[in-house]
Amino acid sequence: MPEHLPMIAIVRNKKQKMNRLLAACIAILLGACGADSNPPLPKLTLDPERVAVVGISSGAIMAHQMHLAYSDHLRGAALLSGPPYQCA
């Protein structure tokens, strides 16, 4: 690097190189995980009367909200390590 370039330009150049490297890695990973190489998922046989939701930590909040919104479709909810009671 020439000495007359300010330090900001050097840092920006390094960030651009890292962004390009990251983009290349993502492209390689996406190419390796192509949709054609994966077999189709099997069809699930679910009993609608036995569906429940489970959540841990922030997932407990989501499970709680889902249970409130769809309580007529869910059997129950298990909330593990969620927020304190009546915490918004």
LOSEZA-924747 format. One line per 5 residues: their letters; for each residue x, y, z of N, C-alpha, C, O. Coordinates in steps of 0.2 Angstrom, whole numbers. Example, Ala and Ser with C-alpha at 12.3 -4.5 7.8 and 13.67 -1.06 7.14 Angstrom:
<atoms>
AS> 66:-28:39:62:-22:39:66:-16:39:71:-17:42; 64:-11:35:68:-5:36:64:0:39:67:6:40
</atoms>
This chain:
<atoms>
MPEHL> 4:-6:0:0:0:0:4:6:0:9:6:4; 3:11:-4:7:17:-4:6:21:3:0:21:6; 11:24:5:11:28:11:6:34:11:4:36:16; 5:37:5:1:43:5:-6:42:5:-10:47:6; -9:35:5:-16:34:6:-17:35:14:-14:33:18
PMIAI> -23:38:15:-25:39:22:-27:32:25:-29:28:21; -27:32:32:-28:25:35:-36:23:34:-37:17:33; -40:28:33:-47:26:31:-48:22:25:-51:17:24; -44:24:20:-44:21:13:-41:14:14:-44:9:11; -36:13:18:-34:6:19:-39:2:23:-40:-4:21
VRNKK> -42:4:28:-47:1:31:-53:-1:27:-55:-7:27; -55:4:23:-61:3:18:-59:-3:13:-63:-7:11; -53:-3:11:-50:-8:6:-50:-15:9:-52:-19:6; -48:-15:15:-48:-22:19:-55:-24:20:-57:-30:19; -60:-19:21:-67:-21:22:-70:-24:15:-74:-28:15
QKMNR> -68:-20:10:-71:-22:4:-68:-29:2:-72:-33:-1; -62:-31:3:-59:-37:2:-62:-43:6:-64:-48:4; -64:-41:12:-67:-46:17:-74:-47:14:-77:-53:14; -78:-42:12:-84:-42:9:-84:-47:3:-89:-51:2; -79:-46:-1:-79:-50:-7:-78:-57:-6:-81:-62:-9
LLAAC> -73:-58:-1:-72:-65:1:-78:-68:4:-79:-74:3; -82:-65:9:-88:-67:12:-93:-69:6:-96:-74:6; -94:-65:1:-98:-66:-4:-96:-72:-8:-101:-76:-10; -90:-73:-9:-87:-79:-13:-89:-85:-9:-91:-90:-12; -88:-85:-2:-89:-91:2:-96:-93:2:-98:-98:1
IAILL> -101:-87:2:-108:-89:2:-110:-92:-5:-114:-96:-5; -107:-89:-10:-109:-92:-17:-107:-99:-17:-110:-103:-20; -101:-101:-15:-99:-108:-15:-103:-112:-11:-105:-118:-13; -105:-110:-5:-109:-114:-1:-116:-115:-4:-119:-120:-4; -119:-109:-7:-126:-110:-10:-125:-115:-16:-130:-118:-17
GACGA> -120:-114:-19:-119:-119:-25:-118:-126:-23:-121:-131:-26; -115:-127:-17:-114:-134:-15:-121:-137:-12:-122:-143:-12; -125:-132:-10:-132:-134:-7:-137:-133:-12:-143:-131:-11; -136:-135:-18:-141:-134:-24:-148:-137:-23:-148:-143:-19; -153:-134:-25:-160:-137:-24:-160:-144:-27:-164:-148:-25
DSNPP> -157:-145:-33:-157:-151:-37:-154:-157:-33:-156:-163:-34; -150:-156:-29:-146:-162:-25:-150:-164:-19:-148:-170:-17; -155:-160:-17:-159:-162:-11:-165:-166:-13:-168:-164:-17; -166:-172:-10:-172:-176:-11:-178:-172:-8:-177:-168:-3; -184:-173:-11:-190:-170:-8:-191:-172:-1:-190:-178:1
LPKLT> -194:-168:3:-196:-170:10:-202:-175:10:-206:-174:6; -202:-179:15:-208:-184:15:-214:-180:17:-214:-175:21; -220:-183:15:-226:-180:17:-227:-182:25:-227:-188:26; -229:-177:29:-230:-179:36:-237:-181:37:-242:-178:34; -238:-186:41:-245:-188:44:-246:-185:51:-244:-188:55
LDPER> -249:-180:51:-250:-177:58:-258:-177:60:-262:-177:56; -258:-179:67:-265:-179:70:-267:-172:72:-264:-169:77; -271:-168:69:-273:-161:71:-275:-160:78:-274:-155:81; -277:-166:81:-279:-165:88:-274:-166:93:-275:-165:99; -267:-167:90:-262:-168:95:-256:-163:93:-250:-165:94
VAVVG> -257:-157:91:-252:-152:89:-251:-148:95:-256:-145:98; -245:-147:97:-243:-142:102:-237:-138:100:-234:-140:95; -235:-133:103:-230:-129:102:-225:-129:108:-227:-129:114; -218:-128:107:-213:-128:112:-208:-123:110:-207:-122:104; -206:-119:115:-201:-114:114:-197:-113:120:-199:-114:126
ISSGA> -190:-111:118:-185:-110:123:-183:-103:123:-182:-101:117; -182:-99:128:-180:-92:128:-185:-88:124:-191:-88:126; -182:-85:119:-186:-80:115:-191:-84:111:-196:-82:109; -190:-91:110:-194:-95:106:-200:-97:111:-206:-98:108; -199:-96:118:-205:-97:122:-210:-91:121:-216:-92:122
IMAHQ> -208:-85:120:-212:-79:119:-216:-81:112:-222:-80:112; -213:-83:107:-216:-85:101:-221:-90:102:-227:-90:99; -219:-96:105:-224:-101:107:-230:-98:111:-236:-101:109; -229:-94:115:-234:-91:119:-239:-87:115:-245:-88:115; -236:-83:110:-240:-79:106:-244:-83:101:-250:-82:100
MHLAY> -241:-89:99:-244:-93:94:-250:-97:98:-255:-98:95; -249:-99:104:-254:-102:108:-260:-98:109:-266:-100:109; -259:-91:110:-264:-86:111:-268:-85:105:-274:-85:105; -264:-85:99:-268:-83:93:-271:-89:90:-277:-88:87; -269:-95:91:-272:-101:88:-273:-106:93:-273:-112:92
SDHLR> -276:-104:99:-278:-109:104:-283:-114:102:-283:-119:105; -287:-112:98:-292:-117:95:-289:-122:91:-293:-128:90; -283:-122:88:-280:-127:84:-275:-131:88:-272:-136:85; -272:-128:94:-267:-131:97:-269:-135:103:-274:-133:107; -266:-140:105:-267:-144:111:-264:-141:117:-267:-141:123
GAALL> -258:-138:116:-255:-135:122:-249:-131:120:-247:-131:114; -245:-128:125:-239:-125:124:-234:-126:130:-236:-126:135; -228:-128:128:-223:-129:133:-218:-123:132:-215:-122:127; -217:-119:138:-213:-113:138:-207:-114:142:-208:-114:148; -201:-114:140:-195:-116:144:-191:-109:144:-189:-107:139
SGPPY> -189:-107:150:-184:-102:151:-187:-96:147:-183:-92:144; -193:-94:147:-196:-88:144:-195:-82:149:-192:-82:154; -199:-77:147:-198:-71:150:-202:-71:157:-206:-76:158; -201:-67:162:-205:-67:168:-213:-66:167:-215:-63:161; -217:-68:171:-224:-68:171:-226:-61:170:-224:-56:173
QCA> -231:-59:165:-233:-53:163:-228:-48:161:-229:-42:162; -223:-50:158:-217:-46:155:-219:-45:148:-220:-49:144; -219:-38:146:-221:-37:139:-214:-38:135:-215:-36:129
</atoms>
